[in-house]
């Protein structure tokens, strides 16, 4: 509660920016600045950002009953969706733990197949690339997180570092055919003379750059861990 009141007090700091018309920097500071400074937690920063946006809407006289109803409806829809996703993941994880699937797979990969931990990590990333061609990141997370996360921890890797690897790999999967989500988004926004085959060819350099970034984060974990260490400490 101390942090919350402290955050509410510091929320007044971007007021000069908002008063001068710089609403976007002020809202960004209220939502992310306090979190980076270590003043508030992630949930508290979200609440402060929403409060700042509400104040901005009131001052600009855009907070109508219709806007409030639509905001509440969309917020409730997104919150309920994630609650069901988390519930499904917890149930799935409980079943996997109860069956001993994590220990069985770890024993299969490490002891019977004699694979190194890095080989297992690479196999996981390849599976993400395959699943990402026809699944979104939320579906992949629900399916493989109960299996992969305990395995990553058991192999001695940092779960935060692996979360960054997962994010990068999902972005690569979103740009790979045949069912990459970003490809169809680009096709919808492109001029009529641009075909889907043209888009497939155009993503090759971007995929290569993302793969290079993925390899760099794997070889140099401090790239992914610098910001978490800066915010939370070692």
Secondary structure, 3 states (H helix, E strand, C coil): CHHHHHHHHHHHHHHHHHHCCCHHHHHHHHHHHHHHCCCCCHHHHHHHHHHHHHHHHHHCCCCCHHHHHHHHHHHHHHHHHHHHHHHHHHHHHHHHHHHCHHHHHHHHHHHHCCCCHHHHHHHHHHHHHHHCCCCCHHHHHHHHHHHHHHHHHHCCCCHHHHHHHHHHHHHHHHCCCCCCHHHHHHHHHCCCCCCHHHHHHHCHHHHHHHHHHHHHHHHCCHHHHHHHHHHHCC
